[in-house]
Amino acid sequence: MVVHASARWLPSPPSPAIYIRVAERPRPPTISKTPDYPVYVPGESIILTCASSRRDTAGRFQLRKSSNLLTNSTGNHTTFTHRITELRADIDSTYTCVMLVHVSARWLPSLPSPVVHIRVTELPQPPTISKTPDYPVYVPGESVNITCASSQRDTAGRFQLRKDSNLLTSSTGSHTTFTHRITDLRADVDNNYTCVMLVHAYARWLSSPPSPGIHIRATELPPPPTISKTPDYPVYVPGESVTITCASSRRDTAGMFQLRKDSNLLTSSTGNDTTFNHRITELRADVDNTYTCVMLVHASARWLPSPPSPAICIRVAERPRPPTISKTPDYPVYVPGESIILTCASSRRDTAGRFQLRKSSNLLTNSTGNHTAFTHRITELRADMDSTYTCVMLVHVSARWLPSLPSPAVHIRVTERPPPPNITKIPDYPAYLPGEYVTITCTSSRRDTAGRFQLRKDSNLLTSSTGNHTNFNHRVTELRADMDSTYTCVMLVHVSARWLPSPPSPAVHIRVTELPQPPTISKTPDYPVYVPGESVNITCASSQRDTAGRFQLKKDSNLLTSSTGSHTTFTHRITDLRADVDNNYTCVMLVHAYARWLSSPPSAGIHIRATELPPPPTISKTPEYPVYVPGESVTITCASSRRDTAVMFQLRKDSNLLTSSTGNDTTFTHRITELRTDMDSTYTCVMLVHVSARWLPSLPSPVVHIRVTG
């Protein structure tokens, strides 16, 4: 310091020294934001991170918002994070970081970091959501379209469809609408659906709030109603009427009904009922339709249709033509005690049916079964008989008997009689089998009296003789199991220009019993095909354990052999089968009943077929040496003798099975490694060919010899 004194500037001694040093500013820190969006939406949060630009340099950080201090870090760190929560729509600010580094007891501030910009924009408006068809409830199998649409026509975006808050599907591309189809709804569906729209703004997809929810619920269909028709005929005739009734299958459930004709709506009920009737009058001949009912039950503000009821068919057919009627014998007048056969016949040869015989317009008798003709015998004509007869034919059409108009009438008038003939049957068995025959003989009881004969079965005319004879034979062929009838003869003697009938002969009885049940047949061994030289046992056995009898074994329908005595089984052995064998065998069982041996139908057939053995395969060894030394290897190859035939192979060593191939091939190789000194064996191949579900072995191949010497 220089002080002015006595006209002189006097210097003081120097003060203590001070030191001035200038240091570089710390490098500006980095700043980042997470998530790093160009724009944010209200309610989101963001983390701002200040970080030292040198990993080995720590300090304190200042976070500034629009150049104003927002917050400080505490302590000495290389990073500092600050979380901004619940962003508001009015935020639009820049943020920077400043780092303070402690140098020589002073906190030196860095230059500010680059700025980050945080701007908040409004969320897109929630989209609309709709469903088509818009039902309060659906039924299984229906489909529904869910449509998400922008609430602003000029705003496009992507859509997310959510099911019970979980993402179900998303749209691709940018659109103003998006539709998702749900097909074949199941009965357990009960879900809420919402849409979210993603709008592209400031290089970011902004998610809207979810749309209002729609509810899709599926419920079971109502059970199908019942349908009936009264009268319930399978077919109708012109002019008839029918009432169709639809009814709820549950007594406590009412609804509306739709009657459908050939799947098209015919009529509907009005109101809520458990039944609905529709009457069809004056049916026409060309009607042939099916009808079903559908019931609509009101549930959750919707009429739910049931599945259709089972269908009923209403078909109208023309009436059959009237039949013809005739009488046999056709006399202008009859005598007491005589019989007459009335025959009703179809007027079309190809049309069969049932017949009603009417006497003076009253029902006399009906036929049974379906025939083109029906005969009725009137026996013991009396002197007071004088009546007219007509026939009506009932034709079976679609499970209903349709009546024809009546036939023209025939007139039977009775006015007053030779001894009854004799009757015999040959062979005279107490019982017969189906398919057998019997000859019935009618004979005049007076050797000097000839005439004509009528053979009657159960009092009905079966056949008549022609000419004038003292006896008459009738052969009944192909007896049936349901036959149990009595037969009588009537003799007609020519007197006064007319053939007068005698009283009937004594009756003979023809009864047919069921055949015994066919026996069973089996073969042992049971192969689908055999090879020459094999043997097979054929066993016939009673199909009823407690029934014994005699057996016949037939070969191609010809008798081969029979058992002796009465047994429940019989076995026949066929030895040394030949290659040309190809036969069917059946068994017949003879059971003793009604003092005769009754023959059963043949058993099911069994087939015995023999085929030639496959040709032997070839065999080779590689390398092919006459003798080998210990340690060498050799490969044995079996090959099919037919190039186009794939087979399985067995390799045998000294006649014992060594190994087999797997699968179907034309060759098989087996490698023997590390030959030993004690080996001296022969090898052969056998080929197994698959024929008719059986593996047939060939004859063995020629042998190869593998001998090992020291």
C-alpha positions in Angstrom: 0.0 0.0 0.0 1.4 3.5 -0.9 0.6 6.3 1.6 1.2 10.0 0.7 3.2 11.6 3.5 5.4 14.7 3.5 5.0 15.1 -0.2 6.0 11.6 -0.7 4.3 8.4 -1.5 5.5 5.9 1.1 5.1 2.2 0.2 4.1 -0.2 3.0 5.4 -3.7 3.3 3.5 -6.2 1.1 0.4 -7.9 2.5 0.1 -11.6 2.8 -0.4 -13.3 -0.6 -3.6 -14.7 -2.0 -3.9 -17.5 -4.7 -6.3 -17.2 -7.7 -6.9 -20.3 -9.8 -9.4 -20.8 -12.7 -10.9 -24.3 -13.3 -12.9 -25.6 -16.2 -16.7 -25.8 -15.7 -18.1 -29.3 -15.3 -19.5 -30.8 -18.5 -23.3 -30.3 -18.8 -25.2 -33.5 -17.7 -27.6 -35.5 -19.8 -31.3 -35.5 -19.4 -33.9 -38.1 -20.4 -37.5 -38.9 -19.9 -39.2 -42.3 -19.4 -41.4 -43.1 -21.1 -40.1 -41.0 -24.0 -43.2 -39.9 -25.8 -43.5 -36.9 -28.0 -46.7 -36.0 -26.3 -48.6 -37.3 -23.2 -52.2 -37.6 -22.1 -53.7 -36.5 -18.8 -53.2 -38.8 -15.9 -49.9 -40.4 -17.2 -46.7 -40.2 -15.2 -43.2 -39.5 -16.4 -39.7 -40.0 -14.9 -37.0 -37.3 -15.7 -33.4 -38.6 -15.2 -30.4 -36.3 -14.9 -27.1 -38.1 -15.4 -23.4 -37.2 -15.2 -21.8 -37.1 -18.6 -18.7 -38.8 -17.0 -19.3 -42.1 -15.2 -16.5 -41.3 -12.7 -17.9 -37.8 -11.8 -20.6 -37.4 -9.1 -22.3 -34.3 -8.0 -25.6 -32.6 -7.2 -28.3 -32.0 -9.7 -30.8 -29.2 -10.2 -33.9 -29.9 -12.3 -35.2 -26.7 -13.9 -38.6 -26.2 -15.5 -38.8 -23.5 -18.1 -35.4 -22.1 -16.6 -36.9 -22.0 -13.1 -35.6 -24.3 -10.4 -38.0 -27.2 -9.9 -36.1 -29.5 -7.5 -32.6 -30.4 -6.2 -31.0 -33.7 -5.5 -29.4 -34.3 -2.1 -26.1 -36.1 -1.7 -23.5 -36.8 -4.3 -24.6 -39.0 -7.2 -24.0 -39.7 -10.8 -27.8 -39.7 -11.6 -30.9 -38.2 -10.2 -34.5 -39.1 -11.0 -37.7 -37.0 -10.5 -41.2 -38.4 -11.1 -44.0 -36.3 -12.3 -47.4 -38.0 -11.7 -50.9 -37.3 -12.9 -50.0 -35.1 -15.8 -52.6 -32.4 -16.5 -53.9 -31.3 -19.8 -52.4 -27.7 -19.5 -48.8 -28.8 -19.1 -46.4 -27.7 -21.9 -42.9 -27.1 -20.5 -39.2 -27.6 -21.1 -36.9 -29.2 -18.6 -33.1 -29.0 -18.2 -30.6 -30.3 -15.7 -27.6 -28.5 -14.1 -24.9 -30.5 -12.4 -22.9 -29.0 -9.4 -19.5 -30.6 -8.9 -17.6 -30.1 -5.7 -14.1 -28.7 -6.6 -11.7 -27.1 -4.0 -14.5 -26.6 -1.5 -16.8 -25.0 -4.0 -19.8 -26.4 -5.9 -19.1 -25.5 -9.5 -22.3 -25.4 -11.8 -22.2 -27.0 -15.2 -23.8 -25.4 -18.2 -27.5 -26.6 -18.5 -28.2 -29.9 -20.3 -30.1 -30.0 -23.5 -33.8 -29.4 -22.9 -36.6 -32.1 -23.0 -40.1 -31.0 -23.9 -43.1 -32.3 -22.0 -46.4 -31.5 -23.6 -49.8 -32.9 -22.6 -52.7 -33.2 -25.0 -56.3 -34.2 -24.5 -57.3 -38.0 -24.8 -59.1 -39.0 -28.0 -62.9 -39.2 -27.5 -64.1 -42.7 -26.7 -65.4 -44.6 -29.7 -69.0 -45.9 -30.1 -69.8 -49.6 -29.9 -72.8 -51.4 -31.4 -73.9 -55.0 -32.1 -75.8 -56.4 -35.1 -78.3 -57.9 -34.7 -79.0 -56.0 -31.4 -80.7 -58.6 -29.3 -81.0 -58.5 -25.5 -80.2 -62.2 -25.5 -79.0 -64.7 -28.1 -79.4 -68.4 -28.7 -76.7 -71.0 -29.4 -75.5 -71.1 -33.0 -76.4 -67.4 -33.8 -73.7 -64.9 -34.9 -73.3 -61.3 -33.9 -71.2 -58.4 -35.4 -69.6 -56.0 -33.0 -68.8 -52.6 -34.6 -66.4 -50.0 -33.1 -66.7 -46.6 -34.7 -64.9 -43.2 -34.2 -67.1 -40.7 -32.5 -65.8 -38.0 -34.9 -66.4 -38.8 -38.5 -63.1 -37.1 -39.7 -60.9 -39.0 -37.1 -59.5 -42.4 -38.0 -57.4 -44.7 -35.9 -56.9 -48.2 -34.8 -59.3 -50.1 -32.6 -59.0 -52.6 -29.8 -62.0 -54.8 -28.9 -61.9 -56.0 -25.3 -63.9 -58.8 -23.7 -64.4 -58.5 -20.0 -61.5 -55.9 -19.9 -59.2 -58.4 -21.7 -57.9 -57.7 -25.2 -59.9 -59.8 -27.7 -58.7 -58.5 -31.1 -57.3 -55.4 -32.8 -57.8 -53.8 -36.1 -55.0 -53.3 -38.6 -54.5 -50.0 -40.4 -56.3 -46.7 -39.7 -60.0 -46.6 -40.1 -63.1 -44.9 -38.8 -64.9 -48.2 -38.1 -63.9 -51.8 -37.2 -66.2 -54.8 -37.2 -65.6 -58.2 -35.5 -67.9 -61.2 -36.1 -68.6 -63.7 -33.4 -70.0 -66.9 -34.9 -71.7 -69.9 -33.5 -72.4 -68.6 -30.1 -72.4 -71.2 -27.3 -75.0 -71.5 -24.5 -72.5 -70.4 -21.8 -71.6 -67.0 -23.4 -72.1 -64.1 -21.0 -69.6 -61.3 -21.6 -69.2 -57.5 -21.7 -67.4 -55.9 -24.7 -65.8 -52.4 -25.0 -63.8 -50.6 -27.7 -60.7 -48.5 -27.3 -59.6 -46.2 -30.2 -55.9 -45.4 -30.8 -55.4 -42.1 -32.6 -52.0 -41.3 -34.2 -50.9 -37.8 -33.0 -47.4 -36.4 -32.6 -45.8 -39.7 -33.8 -47.6 -41.5 -30.9 -50.8 -43.7 -30.8 -53.0 -42.1 -28.2 -55.4 -44.4 -26.5 -59.0 -43.2 -25.9 -61.0 -44.1 -22.8 -63.1 -47.3 -23.4 -66.4 -47.0 -25.0 -69.6 -47.8 -23.1 -70.0 -51.6 -22.7 -72.3 -53.9 -24.6 -73.5 -57.2 -23.1 -73.7 -60.4 -25.1 -75.5 -63.3 -23.4 -76.6 -66.6 -24.9 -79.3 -68.7 -23.5 -80.6 -72.2 -24.4 -83.2 -72.4 -27.1 -86.7 -73.3 -25.9 -87.4 -77.0 -26.4 -89.1 -77.8 -29.7 -92.9 -78.0 -29.4 -94.9 -81.2 -30.3 -97.0 -81.5 -33.4 -99.9 -83.8 -34.1 -102.7 -84.2 -36.6 -106.3 -85.3 -36.1 -107.2 -87.7 -37.5 -103.7 -89.2 -37.6 -103.6 -90.9 -40.9 -100.5 -91.6 -42.9 -102.4 -90.8 -46.0 -105.7 -89.1 -46.8 -108.3 -89.2 -49.6 -109.7 -86.2 -51.4 -112.4 -84.3 -49.5 -111.2 -85.3 -46.0 -110.2 -82.7 -43.4 -107.3 -82.7 -40.9 -106.5 -80.5 -37.8 -102.8 -79.8 -37.0 -102.1 -79.1 -33.4 -98.9 -77.4 -32.1 -98.3 -77.8 -28.3 -95.7 -76.6 -25.9 -93.5 -79.4 -24.6 -93.7 -77.9 -21.2 -97.1 -77.4 -19.7 -96.1 -74.3 -17.7 -94.5 -72.5 -20.8 -96.7 -70.5 -23.1 -95.6 -68.7 -26.3 -96.5 -67.9 -29.9 -96.5 -70.6 -32.6 -95.5 -70.6 -36.3 -96.8 -73.4 -38.5 -94.5 -74.1 -41.4 -95.4 -75.9 -44.6 -92.4 -77.4 -46.5 -90.2 -75.0 -44.4 -92.2 -71.9 -45.5 -94.4 -70.0 -43.0 -98.0 -71.0 -43.4 -99.7 -69.3 -40.4 -98.9 -67.9 -36.9 -100.8 -67.9 -33.7 -101.7 -64.6 -31.9 -101.3 -64.2 -28.2 -99.5 -66.3 -25.7 -100.8 -69.9 -25.5 -99.6 -73.4 -24.8 -101.4 -74.9 -27.9 -102.4 -73.7 -31.4 -104.8 -75.5 -33.9 -105.0 -75.1 -37.6 -107.7 -76.9 -39.7 -107.2 -77.9 -43.3 -110.5 -78.7 -45.1 -111.4 -80.3 -48.3 -108.0 -82.0 -49.0 -107.1 -82.2 -52.7 -105.6 -85.2 -54.5 -102.3 -83.3 -55.3 -101.5 -82.5 -51.7 -98.1 -83.9 -50.4 -96.5 -81.6 -47.8 -94.5 -81.7 -44.6 -95.5 -79.5 -41.6 -93.5 -78.4 -38.6 -94.1 -76.1 -35.6 -91.8 -73.5 -34.1 -92.5 -72.0 -30.7 -91.5 -68.5 -29.9 -91.0 -67.9 -26.1 -90.6 -64.4 -24.7 -87.4 -64.1 -22.8 -85.4 -60.9 -21.9 -87.5 -58.7 -24.2 -87.0 -61.0 -27.2 -89.0 -63.8 -28.8 -86.7 -66.8 -28.9 -87.5 -69.4 -31.5 -87.3 -73.0 -30.6 -85.9 -75.6 -33.0 -88.6 -77.0 -35.3 -90.7 -79.8 -34.0 -90.5 -83.2 -35.7 -92.2 -83.1 -39.1 -95.6 -84.6 -40.0 -96.5 -85.4 -43.5 -99.9 -84.8 -45.0 -100.3 -86.7 -48.3 -103.5 -87.2 -50.3 -103.9 -90.2 -52.6 -106.6 -91.2 -55.1 -109.2 -93.8 -53.9 -108.4 -97.4 -55.1 -110.6 -98.7 -58.0 -113.5 -101.0 -56.9 -112.5 -104.7 -57.0 -114.3 -107.5 -58.9 -116.4 -110.2 -57.3 -117.1 -113.7 -58.4 -118.6 -117.0 -57.0 -117.4 -120.5 -57.3 -119.1 -122.6 -58.3 -121.1 -120.1 -60.3 -124.6 -121.7 -60.2 -127.8 -119.9 -60.8 -129.2 -121.8 -57.8 -127.7 -124.0 -55.0 -128.9 -126.9 -52.8 -129.0 -127.0 -48.9 -125.7 -128.0 -47.3 -123.6 -126.9 -50.2 -120.7 -124.5 -49.9 -119.7 -121.6 -52.1 -116.5 -119.6 -52.5 -116.8 -115.9 -53.1 -113.7 -114.3 -54.6 -112.8 -110.6 -54.3 -110.0 -109.6 -56.7 -108.1 -106.4 -57.4 -109.1 -104.7 -60.7 -105.3 -104.1 -61.2 -103.0 -107.1 -61.3 -100.1 -105.1 -59.8 -102.2 -103.7 -56.8 -102.6 -105.8 -53.7 -104.7 -105.0 -50.6 -107.1 -106.3 -48.0 -110.7 -107.1 -48.8 -114.1 -106.7 -47.0 -116.9 -109.0 -48.1 -120.4 -107.5 -47.5 -123.7 -109.3 -47.4 -126.7 -107.2 -48.2 -124.4 -104.1 -47.5 -123.4 -105.4 -44.0 -119.8 -106.5 -43.3 -119.5 -110.3 -43.5 -115.7 -110.9 -43.2 -112.3 -109.4 -43.8 -109.2 -110.8 -45.5 -105.8 -110.9 -43.6 -102.5 -110.0 -45.2 -102.0 -108.2 -48.5 -103.2 -110.0 -51.6 -104.6 -109.3 -55.0 -107.5 -111.7 -54.4 -109.5 -113.0 -51.4 -111.8 -116.0 -51.2 -114.5 -116.6 -48.6 -116.3 -120.0 -48.3 -119.9 -120.1 -47.3 -120.7 -123.6 -46.0 -123.9 -125.4 -45.2 -126.2 -123.4 -47.5 -129.7 -123.3 -46.2 -132.9 -123.3 -48.1 -133.9 -119.8 -46.8 -130.7 -118.1 -48.2 -131.3 -115.5 -50.8 -128.8 -112.6 -50.6 -126.5 -110.3 -52.6 -122.7 -109.9 -51.9 -120.3 -107.1 -52.7 -116.5 -106.6 -52.1 -114.6 -103.5 -50.9 -110.8 -103.4 -51.3 -108.6 -101.6 -48.9 -105.2 -100.7 -50.4 -102.3 -100.0 -48.1 -100.8 -96.6 -48.9 -98.3 -95.0 -46.6 -99.4 -97.2 -43.6 -103.1 -96.5 -44.1 -105.8 -98.8 -45.6 -107.7 -96.7 -48.2 -111.2 -98.1 -49.0 -112.4 -98.4 -52.6 -116.0 -98.0 -53.7 -118.0 -101.3 -53.6 -117.8 -103.9 -56.4 -120.8 -104.9 -58.5 -123.1 -107.4 -56.6 -123.4 -111.2 -57.0 -126.6 -113.1 -56.1 -126.7 -116.4 -54.1 -130.0 -118.3 -54.0 -130.5 -121.7 -52.4 -133.2 -124.3 -53.6 -132.5 -129.4 -52.4 -128.2 -133.8 -52.2 -123.9 -138.3 -52.9 -121.9 -140.1 -49.8 -118.7 -138.3 -48.6 -115.4 -139.5 -50.3 -112.3 -140.9 -48.4 -109.1 -138.9 -47.9 -105.5 -140.0 -47.2 -102.0 -138.3 -47.1 -98.7 -139.7 -48.2 -96.2 -139.8 -46.5 -98.4 -140.0 -43.4 -96.3 -138.2 -40.7 -97.6 -136.7 -37.5 -95.6 -133.6 -38.3 -93.7 -132.1 -41.3 -90.8 -129.8 -41.8 -90.8 -126.6 -43.8 -90.0 -127.2 -47.4 -91.3 -130.9 -47.4 -94.2 -132.0 -49.5 -97.3 -134.2 -49.0 -99.7 -135.8 -51.4 -103.4 -135.7 -50.5 -105.7 -138.3 -52.2 -109.5 -138.1 -52.4 -111.2 -141.4 -53.3 -114.9 -142.2 -54.0 -116.5 -144.3 -51.2 -118.3 -146.3 -53.9 -116.1 -148.1 -56.5 -118.7 -147.8 -59.2 -119.3 -144.1 -58.7 -117.2 -141.5 -60.4 -117.3 -137.8 -60.2 -115.3 -134.6 -59.7 -113.5 -133.7 -56.5 -112.9 -130.6 -54.5 -110.1 -130.4 -51.9 -110.8 -128.0 -49.1 -108.3 -126.6 -46.7 -109.8 -125.5 -43.3 -113.2 -125.7 -45.0 -112.0 -123.4 -47.9 -111.7 -124.6 -51.5 -108.1 -125.3 -52.2 -108.3 -127.1 -55.6 -110.6 -129.1 -57.8 -110.2 -132.1 -60.1 -111.1 -132.1 -63.7 -113.0 -134.9 -65.5 -114.9 -137.8 -64.0 -112.8 -140.1 -61.7 -112.9 -142.3 -58.6 -109.9 -140.7 -57.0 -107.9 -137.4 -57.1 -104.4 -136.5 -55.9 -103.1 -133.1 -54.8 -99.5 -132.4 -54.0 -98.7 -129.7 -51.4 -95.2 -128.5 -52.0 -92.8 -126.3 -50.0 -94.7 -126.6 -46.7 -94.3 -123.6 -44.5 -93.6 -123.3 -40.7 -96.9 -121.6 -40.0 -99.0 -124.3 -41.6 -101.4 -126.1 -39.3 -104.5 -127.0 -41.3 -107.1 -129.7 -41.9 -108.0 -130.9 -45.3 -111.2 -132.5 -46.6 -112.6 -133.8 -49.9 -115.9 -133.1 -51.5 -117.1 -135.2 -54.4 -119.4 -133.7 -57.1 -121.6 -136.2 -58.9 -123.3 -135.2 -62.2 -127.0 -135.6 -61.7 -129.7 -133.9 -63.8 -127.3 -131.7 -65.7 -125.7 -130.4 -62.6 -122.7 -131.4 -60.4 -124.1 -132.0 -56.9 -121.6 -131.8 -54.0 -121.4 -134.5 -51.4 -120.8 -133.8 -47.6 -117.1 -133.4 -46.8 -114.9 -136.4 -46.2 -113.3 -137.0 -42.7 -110.4 -134.5 -42.2 -106.7 -135.1 -42.4 -104.4 -132.9 -40.4 -101.2 -131.4 -41.8 -99.0 -129.8 -39.1 -95.6 -128.2 -39.9 -93.1 -127.8 -37.0 -90.0 -125.5 -36.9 -86.7 -126.8 -38.2 -84.1 -127.5 -35.6 -81.7 -124.6 -35.1 -78.7 -124.8 -37.4 -75.6 -126.1 -35.7 -72.3 -124.2 -35.4 -69.2 -125.1 -37.5 -65.6 -124.3 -36.7 -62.1 -125.3 -38.0 -58.9 -125.9 -36.0 -56.5 -124.3 -36.7 -58.5 -121.4 -38.0 -56.4 -120.0 -40.8 -57.7 -117.9 -43.6 -55.5 -119.9 -46.0 -53.5 -123.2 -45.6 -50.5 -124.6 -47.3 -50.1 -128.1 -48.8 -49.5 -130.9 -46.3 -51.3 -129.1 -43.4 -54.3 -130.7 -41.6 -57.5 -129.2 -40.3 -60.2 -130.4 -37.9 -63.8 -129.4 -38.8 -66.2 -129.5 -35.8 -70.0 -129.4 -36.0 -71.7 -128.5 -32.7 -75.3 -128.2 -31.5 -76.3 -124.6 -31.0 -78.3 -125.7 -27.9 -76.2 -127.4 -25.3 -79.1 -129.7 -24.2 -80.0 -130.8 -27.7 -78.2 -133.9 -29.2 -78.5 -135.3 -32.7 -76.8 -136.7 -35.8 -74.6 -134.5 -38.0 -74.0 -134.4 -41.7 -70.9 -132.6 -43.0 -71.3 -131.2 -46.5 -68.6 -130.1 -48.9 -69.8 -127.6 -51.5 -73.4 -128.7 -50.7 -72.5 -132.4 -51.3 -72.6 -134.9 -48.4 -69.0 -135.6 -47.3 -69.6 -137.7 -44.1 -72.1 -138.3 -41.3 -71.9 -139.0 -37.6 -73.2 -142.1 -36.0 -75.3 -142.0 -32.8 -76.7 -139.0 -31.1 -74.2 -136.3 -29.9 -73.8 -132.6 -29.3 -70.6 -132.4 -31.3 -68.9 -134.2 -34.3 -65.4 -133.7 -35.6 -64.0 -134.6 -39.0 -60.2 -134.3 -39.7 -58.9 -133.4 -43.2 -55.2 -134.4 -43.5 -52.5 -133.6 -45.9 -54.2 -130.7 -47.7 -53.4 -130.3 -51.4 -52.6 -127.1 -53.2 -55.9 -127.2 -55.3 -58.2 -127.3 -52.3 -60.8 -124.5 -52.3 -64.1 -125.6 -50.8 -66.9 -124.5 -48.6 -68.1 -126.7 -45.7 -71.4 -126.7 -43.9 -73.0 -128.8 -41.1 -76.6 -130.1 -40.9 -78.0 -131.5 -37.6 -80.7 -134.2 -37.5 -82.8 -134.0 -34.3 -85.3 -136.9 -33.4 -88.8 -135.4 -32.8 -92.3 -136.7 -33.4 -90.9 -140.2 -34.2 -88.8 -138.9 -37.1 -85.4 -137.3 -37.7 -85.9 -133.6 -38.4 -83.2 -131.9 -40.5 -81.9 -128.4 -39.5 -81.0 -125.7 -42.0 -77.3 -125.8 -42.9 -74.9 -124.0 -40.6 -72.9 -121.0 -41.7 -70.2 -122.0 -44.1 -66.5 -122.1 -43.5 -64.0 -121.8 -46.3 -60.9 -124.0 -46.6 -58.4 -122.9 -49.2 -54.9 -124.1 -49.8 -52.3 -122.1 -51.7 -48.7 -123.0 -52.8 -45.8 -122.1 -50.5 -43.9 -119.0 -51.6 -40.7 -119.8 -53.5 -37.6 -119.8 -51.3 -35.6 -116.6 -51.1 -31.9 -116.3 -52.1 -29.1 -115.9 -49.7 -25.6 -114.5 -50.1 -22.6 -113.5 -47.9 -20.3 -110.6 -48.3 -17.3 -111.0 -48.5 -17.8 -114.4 -49.9 -14.9 -116.5 -48.6 -14.8 -120.2 -48.1 -13.2 -119.7 -44.7 -12.8 -116.7 -42.4 -10.3 -115.7 -39.7 -11.1 -114.5 -36.2 -12.1 -110.8 -35.9 -13.4 -110.5 -39.5 -17.0 -109.5 -40.3 -19.5 -110.9 -42.8 -22.8 -109.6 -44.0 -25.6 -112.1 -44.9 -28.2 -110.9 -47.4 -31.7 -112.5 -47.8 -33.5 -111.4 -51.0 -37.0 -112.1 -52.3 -37.1 -114.4 -55.3 -39.7 -112.0 -56.8 -38.5 -108.5 -57.3 -42.0 -107.1 -57.1 -42.9 -108.8 -53.8 -42.1 -107.3 -50.4 -41.9 -109.7 -47.5 -40.6 -110.4 -44.0 -37.5 -112.6 -43.5 -36.2 -115.0 -40.9 -32.5 -115.8 -40.7 -31.8 -119.2 -39.3 -28.5 -120.5 -37.9 -28.1 -124.3 -37.9 -31.9 -124.5 -38.3 -32.6 -122.2 -35.3 -34.1 -118.7 -35.6 -31.3 -116.2 -35.3 -33.1 -112.9 -36.2 -36.1 -111.6 -38.1 -36.7 -108.5 -40.3 -39.2 -105.8 -39.3 -41.5 -104.3 -41.9 -42.1 -105.4 -45.5 -39.0 -105.3 -47.8 -37.5 -107.2 -50.8 -34.2 -107.7 -49.0 -32.8 -108.1 -45.5 -29.2 -107.9 -44.3 -27.6 -109.1 -41.1 -24.0 -108.4 -40.1 -21.9 -110.7 -38.0 -19.0 -108.9 -36.5 -15.9 -110.2 -34.7 -16.0 -113.7 -36.0 -14.6 -116.2 -33.4 -12.4 -119.3 -33.9 -15.1 -121.7 -32.7 -17.7 -120.6 -35.3 -18.7 -123.2 -37.9 -22.3 -122.8 -38.8 -24.8 -123.0 -41.8 -27.3 -120.2 -42.4 -30.6 -120.2 -44.3 -33.3 -117.6 -45.0 -37.0 -118.2 -44.9 -39.4 -115.7 -46.5 -42.8 -114.9 -45.0 -45.4 -113.6 -47.5 -48.7 -112.0 -46.4 -51.5 -113.9 -48.1 -55.2 -113.5 -47.0 -54.3 -112.2 -43.5 -51.7 -115.0 -42.9 -47.9 -115.0 -43.1 -47.0 -118.0 -45.2 -43.4 -119.3 -44.8 -41.4 -120.3 -47.9 -39.2 -123.2 -48.0 -35.7 -122.4 -46.7 -33.2 -120.9 -49.1 -30.0 -122.8 -50.0 -27.5 -122.7 -47.1 -24.4 -120.6 -46.8 -21.5 -121.9 -44.7 -19.4 -119.7 -42.4 -16.4 -121.4 -41.0 -13.7 -119.6 -39.0 -10.1 -121.0 -38.8 -7.2 -119.9 -36.6 
